[in-house]
Protein backbone atom coordinates (compact mmCIF):
# COMPACT_ATOMS: atom_id res chain seq x y z
CA UNK A 1 0.00 0.00 0.00
CA UNK A 2 1.39 3.41 -0.90
CA UNK A 3 2.16 5.90 1.85
CA UNK A 4 -0.24 8.41 0.27
CA UNK A 5 -3.09 5.90 0.32
CA UNK A 6 -2.26 4.86 3.89
CA UNK A 7 -2.18 8.50 5.04
CA UNK A 8 -5.47 9.16 3.22
CA UNK A 9 -7.13 6.27 5.03
CA UNK A 10 -5.74 7.36 8.39
CA UNK A 11 -7.00 10.90 7.85
CA UNK A 12 -10.41 9.55 6.77
CA UNK A 13 -10.49 7.41 9.91
CA UNK A 14 -9.80 10.41 12.13
CA UNK A 15 -12.44 12.51 10.36
CA UNK A 16 -15.07 9.78 10.63
CA UNK A 17 -14.47 9.50 14.35
CA UNK A 18 -14.89 13.27 14.60
CA UNK A 19 -18.25 12.98 12.79
CA UNK A 20 -19.26 10.39 15.39
CA UNK A 21 -18.10 12.12 18.59
CA UNK A 22 -18.20 15.89 17.98
CA UNK A 23 -21.96 16.22 17.37
CA UNK A 24 -22.59 14.02 20.41
CA UNK A 25 -20.41 16.30 22.53
CA UNK A 26 -22.14 19.45 21.30
CA UNK A 27 -25.51 17.77 21.84
CA UNK A 28 -24.56 17.16 25.46
CA UNK A 29 -23.48 20.80 25.76
CA UNK A 30 -26.64 22.27 24.24
CA UNK A 31 -28.92 19.79 25.98
CA UNK A 32 -27.02 19.69 29.23
CA UNK A 33 -30.02 19.24 31.54
CA UNK A 34 -31.28 16.34 29.44
CA UNK A 35 -27.84 14.74 29.50
CA UNK A 36 -27.70 15.01 33.28
CA UNK A 37 -31.18 13.49 33.48
CA UNK A 38 -30.23 10.63 31.18
CA UNK A 39 -27.12 9.85 33.22
CA UNK A 40 -29.19 9.93 36.40
CA UNK A 41 -31.79 7.63 34.83
CA UNK A 42 -29.31 4.74 34.73
CA UNK A 43 -28.46 5.22 38.38
CA UNK A 44 -25.01 6.74 38.06
CA UNK A 45 -23.93 9.11 40.83
CA UNK A 46 -22.62 12.62 40.21
CA UNK A 47 -24.58 12.97 36.97
CA UNK A 48 -23.64 16.63 36.47
CA UNK A 49 -19.93 15.84 36.78
CA UNK A 50 -20.41 12.87 34.47
CA UNK A 51 -22.09 15.07 31.86
CA UNK A 52 -19.27 17.61 32.02
CA UNK A 53 -16.66 14.86 31.66
CA UNK A 54 -18.55 13.22 28.79
CA UNK A 55 -18.90 16.40 26.78
CA UNK A 56 -15.27 17.35 27.46
CA UNK A 57 -14.03 13.93 26.32
CA UNK A 58 -16.16 13.97 23.19
CA UNK A 59 -15.43 17.58 22.18
CA UNK A 60 -11.75 17.75 23.13
CA UNK A 61 -11.08 14.22 21.90
CA UNK A 62 -12.72 15.03 18.57
CA UNK A 63 -10.70 18.21 18.15
CA UNK A 64 -7.50 16.31 18.96
CA UNK A 65 -8.34 13.69 16.32
CA UNK A 66 -9.27 16.39 13.82
CA UNK A 67 -5.91 18.09 14.23
CA UNK A 68 -4.01 14.85 14.69
CA UNK A 69 -2.64 16.17 17.98
CA UNK A 70 -1.86 13.67 20.75
CA UNK A 71 -3.84 11.26 18.60
CA UNK A 72 -2.83 8.06 20.35
CA UNK A 73 -3.81 9.45 23.76
CA UNK A 74 -7.07 10.94 22.46
CA UNK A 75 -7.99 7.65 20.78
CA UNK A 76 -7.28 5.70 23.98
CA UNK A 77 -9.36 8.09 26.09
CA UNK A 78 -12.24 7.98 23.60
CA UNK A 79 -12.00 4.18 23.48
CA UNK A 80 -12.13 3.88 27.26
CA UNK A 81 -15.01 6.35 27.48
CA UNK A 82 -16.97 4.52 24.77
CA UNK A 83 -16.38 1.13 26.34
CA UNK A 84 -17.51 2.24 29.79
CA UNK A 85 -20.50 4.18 28.42
CA UNK A 86 -21.59 1.12 26.43
CA UNK A 87 -21.97 -0.98 29.55
CA UNK A 88 -24.09 1.64 31.30
CA UNK A 89 -26.18 3.02 28.43
CA UNK A 90 -26.53 0.05 26.07
CA UNK A 91 -26.93 -2.80 28.58
CA UNK A 92 -29.00 -5.00 26.27
CA UNK A 93 -28.90 -7.84 28.81
CA UNK A 94 -30.91 -5.71 31.26
CA UNK A 95 -33.74 -4.43 29.04
CA UNK A 96 -37.05 -6.02 28.11
CA UNK A 97 -36.86 -8.46 25.19
CA UNK A 98 -38.71 -6.09 22.86
CA UNK A 99 -35.97 -3.47 23.35
CA UNK A 100 -32.99 -5.80 23.36
CA UNK A 101 -32.35 -5.91 19.61
CA UNK A 102 -31.74 -2.17 19.16
CA UNK A 103 -29.87 -1.87 22.44
CA UNK A 104 -27.65 -4.83 21.51
CA UNK A 105 -27.01 -3.32 18.09
CA UNK A 106 -25.92 -0.04 19.71
CA UNK A 107 -23.73 -1.89 22.21
CA UNK A 108 -21.85 -3.84 19.54
CA UNK A 109 -21.60 -0.78 17.28
CA UNK A 110 -19.82 0.93 20.15
CA UNK A 111 -17.57 -2.08 20.67
CA UNK A 112 -16.59 -1.83 16.98
CA UNK A 113 -15.89 1.88 17.45
CA UNK A 114 -13.61 0.97 20.37
CA UNK A 115 -11.78 -1.44 18.05
CA UNK A 116 -11.25 1.29 15.47
CA UNK A 117 -10.02 3.70 18.10
CA UNK A 118 -7.56 1.12 19.41
CA UNK A 119 -6.23 0.63 15.88
CA UNK A 120 -5.82 4.40 15.57
CA UNK A 121 -4.04 4.48 18.93
CA UNK A 122 -1.73 1.67 17.80
CA UNK A 123 -0.91 3.19 14.42
CA UNK A 124 -0.97 6.90 15.15
CA UNK A 125 -2.34 9.86 13.24
CA UNK A 126 -0.41 9.41 10.01
CA UNK A 127 1.73 11.92 8.15
CA UNK A 128 -1.08 14.45 7.71
CA UNK A 129 -1.28 15.48 11.34
CA UNK A 130 0.20 17.78 13.93
CA UNK A 131 1.71 14.72 15.59
CA UNK A 132 3.77 14.02 12.46
CA UNK A 133 4.70 17.68 12.12
CA UNK A 134 5.86 17.81 15.74
CA UNK A 135 8.02 14.69 15.23
CA UNK A 136 9.94 16.35 12.41
C-alpha positions as CSV (number, residue, x, y, z in Angstrom):
1,X,0.0,0.0,0.0
2,X,1.4,3.4,-0.9
3,X,2.2,5.9,1.9
4,X,-0.2,8.4,0.3
5,X,-3.1,5.9,0.3
6,X,-2.3,4.9,3.9
7,X,-2.2,8.5,5.0
8,X,-5.5,9.2,3.2
9,X,-7.1,6.3,5.0
10,X,-5.7,7.4,8.4
11,X,-7.0,10.9,7.9
12,X,-10.4,9.5,6.8
13,X,-10.5,7.4,9.9
14,X,-9.8,10.4,12.1
15,X,-12.4,12.5,10.4
16,X,-15.1,9.8,10.6
17,X,-14.5,9.5,14.4
18,X,-14.9,13.3,14.6
19,X,-18.2,13.0,12.8
20,X,-19.3,10.4,15.4
21,X,-18.1,12.1,18.6
22,X,-18.2,15.9,18.0
23,X,-22.0,16.2,17.4
24,X,-22.6,14.0,20.4
25,X,-20.4,16.3,22.5
26,X,-22.1,19.4,21.3
27,X,-25.5,17.8,21.8
28,X,-24.6,17.2,25.5
29,X,-23.5,20.8,25.8
30,X,-26.6,22.3,24.2
31,X,-28.9,19.8,26.0
32,X,-27.0,19.7,29.2
33,X,-30.0,19.2,31.5
34,X,-31.3,16.3,29.4
35,X,-27.8,14.7,29.5
36,X,-27.7,15.0,33.3
37,X,-31.2,13.5,33.5
38,X,-30.2,10.6,31.2
39,X,-27.1,9.8,33.2
40,X,-29.2,9.9,36.4
41,X,-31.8,7.6,34.8
42,X,-29.3,4.7,34.7
43,X,-28.5,5.2,38.4
44,X,-25.0,6.7,38.1
45,X,-23.9,9.1,40.8
46,X,-22.6,12.6,40.2
47,X,-24.6,13.0,37.0
48,X,-23.6,16.6,36.5
49,X,-19.9,15.8,36.8
50,X,-20.4,12.9,34.5
51,X,-22.1,15.1,31.9
52,X,-19.3,17.6,32.0
53,X,-16.7,14.9,31.7
54,X,-18.5,13.2,28.8
55,X,-18.9,16.4,26.8
56,X,-15.3,17.4,27.5
57,X,-14.0,13.9,26.3
58,X,-16.2,14.0,23.2
59,X,-15.4,17.6,22.2
60,X,-11.8,17.8,23.1
61,X,-11.1,14.2,21.9
62,X,-12.7,15.0,18.6
63,X,-10.7,18.2,18.2
64,X,-7.5,16.3,19.0
65,X,-8.3,13.7,16.3
66,X,-9.3,16.4,13.8
67,X,-5.9,18.1,14.2
68,X,-4.0,14.8,14.7
69,X,-2.6,16.2,18.0
70,X,-1.9,13.7,20.7
71,X,-3.8,11.3,18.6
72,X,-2.8,8.1,20.4
73,X,-3.8,9.4,23.8
74,X,-7.1,10.9,22.5
75,X,-8.0,7.6,20.8
76,X,-7.3,5.7,24.0
77,X,-9.4,8.1,26.1
78,X,-12.2,8.0,23.6
79,X,-12.0,4.2,23.5
80,X,-12.1,3.9,27.3
81,X,-15.0,6.4,27.5
82,X,-17.0,4.5,24.8
83,X,-16.4,1.1,26.3
84,X,-17.5,2.2,29.8
85,X,-20.5,4.2,28.4
86,X,-21.6,1.1,26.4
87,X,-22.0,-1.0,29.6
88,X,-24.1,1.6,31.3
89,X,-26.2,3.0,28.4
90,X,-26.5,0.0,26.1
91,X,-26.9,-2.8,28.6
92,X,-29.0,-5.0,26.3
93,X,-28.9,-7.8,28.8
94,X,-30.9,-5.7,31.3
95,X,-33.7,-4.4,29.0
96,X,-37.0,-6.0,28.1
97,X,-36.9,-8.5,25.2
98,X,-38.7,-6.1,22.9
99,X,-36.0,-3.5,23.4
100,X,-33.0,-5.8,23.4
101,X,-32.4,-5.9,19.6
102,X,-31.7,-2.2,19.2
103,X,-29.9,-1.9,22.4
104,X,-27.7,-4.8,21.5
105,X,-27.0,-3.3,18.1
106,X,-25.9,0.0,19.7
107,X,-23.7,-1.9,22.2
108,X,-21.9,-3.8,19.5
109,X,-21.6,-0.8,17.3
110,X,-19.8,0.9,20.1
111,X,-17.6,-2.1,20.7
112,X,-16.6,-1.8,17.0
113,X,-15.9,1.9,17.4
114,X,-13.6,1.0,20.4
115,X,-11.8,-1.4,18.1
116,X,-11.3,1.3,15.5
117,X,-10.0,3.7,18.1
118,X,-7.6,1.1,19.4
119,X,-6.2,0.6,15.9
120,X,-5.8,4.4,15.6
121,X,-4.0,4.5,18.9
122,X,-1.7,1.7,17.8
123,X,-0.9,3.2,14.4
124,X,-1.0,6.9,15.2
125,X,-2.3,9.9,13.2
126,X,-0.4,9.4,10.0
127,X,1.7,11.9,8.2
128,X,-1.1,14.4,7.7
129,X,-1.3,15.5,11.3
130,X,0.2,17.8,13.9
131,X,1.7,14.7,15.6
132,X,3.8,14.0,12.5
133,X,4.7,17.7,12.1
134,X,5.9,17.8,15.7
135,X,8.0,14.7,15.2
136,X,9.9,16.3,12.4
